[in-house]
């Protein structure tokens, strides 16, 4: 998708904007190089978030921004055994949004803000699930039992995710943080 959409951009945009698809936990980045680092729903897979956020901080220019959406564990008194099994079964390393904020501030970021957008996720997922029969028909799942099973598995997983979100055990959070303009 990116190569086609990038080709349609004006040259002055293409020359100033670069997308990297990398393992941020191990890739080497130049110090003070990036204006923006964006991560969508992947940091939950990284165990050492302190190290990651320190690396991102170093790679950003002064005044640069990190923008993250990720799944978090809720701040409920007790998480259910079902939720804990789900998270550990996938090897997720989930934090609360407050813990994310603390780790980012510990790495040196300022203006750290988290916004709970779980209700948006629930709504969008519910809308998408209602389109599954149409999507399946367009993809030919009527004649492909394996595809029909795959779609059913995805639909079930999305419904269960919405249940975890409604129970406030799993949240979807948008987080932004800035690197200070000057090194102190």
Secondary structure, 3 states (H helix, E strand, C coil): CHHHHHHCCCHHHHCCCCCCCCCCCCCCCCCCCEEEEEEECCHHHCCCHHHHHHHHHHHEEEEEEEEEEEEEECCCCCCCHHHHHHHHHCCCCCCCHHHHHHHHHHCCCEEEEEEECHHHHHHHHHHHHHCHHHHHHHHCCCCCHHHHHHHHHHHHHHHHHHHHHHCCCEEEEEEEEECCCCCC
